[in-house]
């Protein structure tokens, strides 16, 4: 089966899958800043985060929703879009997280990413954090980008096209999920 298939989410009426995208850019301090965009994928079709998005429809592939949130086309070669994580939230939805760089809308406000602390679960058999902060999810996504910078030539080409981005990512741990050193 193709990895591009839609997956039915258990939970009955009202369950939904939400796509979250962190659009990263370099900032004036020599660090990273991001915008957080979110939109529904399945379920009743109503926006879960009306302050950040509008109605996106239902039964769509998460990549398509992420591109729509960013205003990108499927065939862009100047922007990187990569899925980085998923999490269940108590509001009865599953959140799929993507990272994008560079931010296709640098004219819009973004918040600086100052915290590199990752969220952790309660123990070895409880890997999901109870309530990760937005900066923790964004930091996890940046670690993915740092890893891909060193392992994927196509990703490296996009990252190196953004002035200063490769140097910033080199300051982040490129360790993939599951192989992070104990802090």
Phi, psi and omega in degrees: 000149179288147175286357181266020181273154175278146181245131178286130180262128178289156175137351175078200183299134177093347177288148180208160171249132182242137177259129179241134180234131171258115179263111186263148175211160172281152179240175185296341181275355185086020178241201180249148171228160181211157167249144179247116180242141184220143177207152180285152178246309179231181176102216185281354176083355180281144180297131178277335182231072188299337180287346184241350184202168174248186181294131181246359180093187184226166177056043180249157177289140181303323178301319180295318179297316180299315179298318179297319179301326183269345184078028180260158173260165180298331188259017179296142176240001182258356180229141177262133174231122184219131176283137187238335182190174172217157175205152175265135177243150186299341179284023175065042173214157177257131182253123174260125184255136176237152171247141176229138171208146350286162176301122181289350179233068181293351178282346180269153180298146177222157179255141179291143176265104184254339186256125179258005182286129179269154175280148180228151175284176184286341181180182185300329180261006178228073187287340184277126175295150180296310183208081181295141175286157181304316179298327179291320177293318178296319179297321177298318179296321179296323176299323175299314180297320178297320178295313182294328177305324183264352186236347185230110183300325179293316177297315180303319181298316179293313182299317181290345178282349180260113183307124176085345186293316180299319179296321178294314181295332177295343178273355179261150176294126179271012182294131178288162179305140181090347181236024181282140177293151177295136182256000000 
